[in-house]
Amino acid sequence: MHPMNKFFIILKHTYFSQLKSKSFIIMTVISLIFIVGLANIQNIVELFTGDDRTEQLAVIDETGEIAAPLINTMESLDEDLELKLFEGSLDEGKELVQSGDYLALITIETDEEMLPKASYYALDLSNNRITNQLEQALSQIKTGIITEQEGLDQEVINKMFTPVPIERIALKENAKTEEELNQARGLVYFMIFLIYFAVIMYGSMIANQVAIEKSSRVMEIIVSSVSPITQMFAKITGVALLGLTQFGLIIITGYLSLKMNQSEMVGGFFEYFGFGDIPVATIIYGVVFFILGYLLYAMLAAMLGSLVTRIEDAQQVITPMIMLIVAAFMIAVFGLNEPDSSFVVATSFIPFFTPIIMFVRVGMLDIPLWEVALSIGLLMATIFFFAWIGARVYKGGVLMYGRSTSLKDLKKALQMSKKDV
């Protein structure tokens, strides 16, 4: 049989055996549910809250003057809150909170300087949102009282506390604006997560598959008819196609969910992590670095997985590889805020970090083309090196049996690869 036919047979077996596995189906379904839920988080929150009376707060005003401005300010800060002036006693108010008629009870009084102070009674103190809004509203009222007591002009006070606007202007030619950075940040953040999880999930899958086949002695049968090098590249390609299938479903589901809820995704998180008008070059770089990053770590995973015969050992032997991608991810998160720092620049040229960190730089900055070309060149050279050394280690490693969790076994695998198989 032609070697390419054997390659596609193993590729097909790897792809469909994992595609039909319960773990893959369950993980994919959970991921899709999570994506849909995240895109519809606002609707889900409203579904559970609705017009429930738990957002009603009772207010006891012992001053007789502060309740009205407090209610107006609190309700303007959060339209879901409804504050009502309560005429009963403190004990009666507490009982209504305990019975669930009110979410909380607020009592207002003044101190010796005739400035407002308040007490907040609730079943538990986990809801910091309301207490923070209460503090903000009372601070505004307190400022107004002090202004009136001292005979100060309220407009002057407002001007004093108005934040100073800062216009950020880049002097470097072709530097990205704040809006462009926000637009790129979302894709960059998404891509570094994608590469991070792809390496961990599918790298482990490759190593585990090799270990499972060796533990069942299936490898001896395969080796007798198929070249170990053909096996390695067929498995890497099969798992890559599996990953594309899973991430393709996730991306399509996420895109459709975002489109359906686009009108509600404004401000806050969605303003900081924008997804609109993303340059085509950034998307192309994302695809390129994703593929190259996968290939690099897939080679390592297959090579390391061939050294062991048990899944438990496979997880242990690929730990250094996992640590590399974790380190790259942590540096990338730092680089989102400081992509031009010398540390980020230096690490972006280290092949094990390049797929994530260099993508952060090309997404957030306008860097010279030669830097991108150099990093890609170094990364591809490293991939070819590990493909060569990995194929030799794989060739000898698949014939090694017994407990083996030490990287010193690489030498033994290389020696065995010189023998005819």
PyMOL commands that set and color helices and strands:
alter all, ss='L'
color gray80, all
select helices_A, chain A and resi 3-19+22-39+41-49+53-55+67-77+90-98+128-149+154-161+178-215+218-225+228-260+262-264+268-272+280-305+311-317+319-337+342-347+354-364+369-397+409-417
alter helices_A, ss='H'
color red, helices_A
select strands_A, chain A and resi 56-61+82-85+104-110+116-122
alter strands_A, ss='S'
color yellow, strands_A
deselect
rebuild
show_as cartoon
